[in-house]
Amino acid sequence: MEAFRRGLRQGAPFAVAGFILAASFGILADEAGFSPLAAVIFSAIVFAGSAQFASVSIIAAGGTAGAAVAAATLMNSRFLPMSAAAGPSFTGGAVKRAAKGQAVVDASWAMSSRGDGTFDQYLLLGASAIAYVSWVTGTAVGALWGDKLGNPDSLGLDAIFPAFFFGLLLNELHTGRARGVAALGVAIALVLVPITPPGVPVLVASLASLVGLTKRARAEARERQEAEGEPR
Amino acid sequence: MSTAAITIAGCCVITAAIKAAGPIALGGRELPTWFTSVVILLSPALLAALVATQAFAEGDRLALDADTAGVAAGGLVIWRSGSIVGCVLAAAAVTALARAV
């Protein structure tokens, strides 16, 4: 599977960074009173970095499980528009498509976007596969041996993902409309940061894409679809 | 059940539901043009918001700190050189440096 292998390759640098972030998650989970096994199970069945950090931070600060799950839900809410966007590109029956939807994480989703509204499902699965392995093993390393690792923050690796998203973003800004939507997304997110819980700013910023409903945008999308001949 | 177990189970169920909803409802069919048009713009909207919040937000406040500098350095590298590897290395290096001083 050529696209799957390409996903593995393109996802590899982020899997390395993800490993370190996962290790710092393992350390945080340990401090919050999760057993190493619980931390690894958390990463294995939830596989959503920002939501895991948010919920465990709340437990560590003495919050309830309900508050932790609510925070994780808000953090993960952006996956609703992301997986809906990728949904039509997933083949197979409903169960298979739902399973493929579980592989939607930020980096893989952005990497697999073809820019014409469709997604390369095998590239997405490949990039997520390698990210998953590193996320789970990194969590185990952090939870078991975190006390010997030092502070992962001092390596600056948490800046890798936003920098990577920045790089992907620059590839998206070829049209004036895309630049306007990006600016609108930034404005919405930053205005909401001080007044809404984490996660909400990014979810609401996704509404900037509704600019695509304007007549001009739809006409251009139609031209793009027709220029491709077969849409998928 | 312990707090940890409830948290993990709750996060698992909700995350799976969030990620499955779209593909179940919309999977494997031809896209109407308005949907395609919105999806094309979803990438710049979400990526820009992710970059902005990760670079500028510390919890519920806005702050210029080490990772802001790192992300800016990464952006500069990819804009000038087009290298994604150089971009993330610069971002990590500048962030680490800013934290060390």
Interface residues (C-beta under 8 A of the other chain):
Chain A: P13 A17 A32 G33 F34 S35 A38 I41 F42 I45 V46 F47 A48 A51 Q52 S55 V56 I59 T64 A65 G66 A68 V69 A72 T73 N76 S77 R78 F79 L80 P81 M82 S83 A84 A85 A86 G87 P88 F90 T91 G92 A94 R97 A98 K100 G101 Q102 V104 D106 A110 S113 G115 D116 G117 T118 D153 S154 L155 G156 L157 D158 A159 I160 F161 P162 A163 F164 F165 F166 G167 L168 L169 L170 E172 L173 R177 A178 R179 V181 A182 A183 L184 G185 V186 I188 A189 L190 V193 P194 I195 P197 P198 P201 V202 A205 S206 L207 A208 S209 L210 V211 G212 L213 A217 R218 E220 A221 R222 R224 Q225 P231
Chain B: T3 A4 A5 I6 T7 I8 G10 C11 C12 I14 T15 A16 I18 K19 A20 A21 G22 P23 I24 A25 L26 G27 G28 R29 E30 L31 T33 W34 F35 T36 S37 V38 V39 I40 L41 L42 S43 P44 A45 L46 L47 A48 A49 L50 V51 A52 T53 Q54 A55 F56 A57 G59 D60 R61 L62 A66 D67 G70 V71 A73 G74 G75 I78 W79 I84 V85 C87 V88 A90 A91 A92 A93 V94 T95 A96 L97 A98 R99 A100
